[in-house]
């Protein structure tokens, strides 16, 4: 099977979107668990939350590394522009992810209360900061960043923290908190489970409010994100799927079907990422205010040969990654129990 340049570029646009969607769904719930961590008052409950994500959190982050690597190989100009322009923001994100990982491993090494509280704060703070920064990055990519004629970022760090980007950051945090609360309910029982059910209701309200405000702000300040849907009304089916998936979450929680609620949350995240991709295509990074300088799947792509070789590797590698991920979740299925080997 042969591909034209545009077919290959579009294929890699979709594949990279799939990788980042996988990261959002998988690492999103353990970032959400971290953001909710301090709401648990008992040490036993905090340990249960850590052990709910313990076997999978580090594997979830592989999707981010894989997505970044694919972006570097398929669209190197985008990688160069974004990583140089967002350098300080990405260093903060990296520091937050590292500190969060260290907190998970160090938290239960000593029994002293002050020791565990220190790492609890680090775990929660790292999770919250990571979630917000991911949303801020997406907000800037959707809204547009200043790019000069050479394809280089022409702004400053503080210019990335405009209201629309910060709104996306808070909305992402709310989404991950909802996702993480549902996952925690699915993995726990007893007193903690009942507490988490309250967290789910509150996080759903928090997310819906943020999402509603973000939708209005997008229509007002980033109308290009809805242009494709206005031109192709059938694409509103994706938005409808998103709304139905979100609406199904409280329904499934009310009926005690936590697993189905988690699947609904995953479907909602996939639909939101699809809406983001539909709004961006064929752009990868929008230039604002000089739209002509935007990086697209055409002017930012690697050579056709490179994309073809990468596609062959992806066809071989992706099933292995999916099989490994599925096997880990299958092995560690069921409710969390504390034992001598627990965090």
PyMOL commands that set and color helices and strands:
alter all, ss='L'
color gray80, all
select helices_A, chain A and resi 5-39+43-54+57-60+62-74+76-85+87-106+113-143+157-160+163-187+190-221+223-231+233-254+258-280+291-293+304-331
alter helices_A, ss='H'
color red, helices_A
select strands_A, chain A and resi 283-285+295-296
alter strands_A, ss='S'
color yellow, strands_A
deselect
rebuild
show_as cartoon
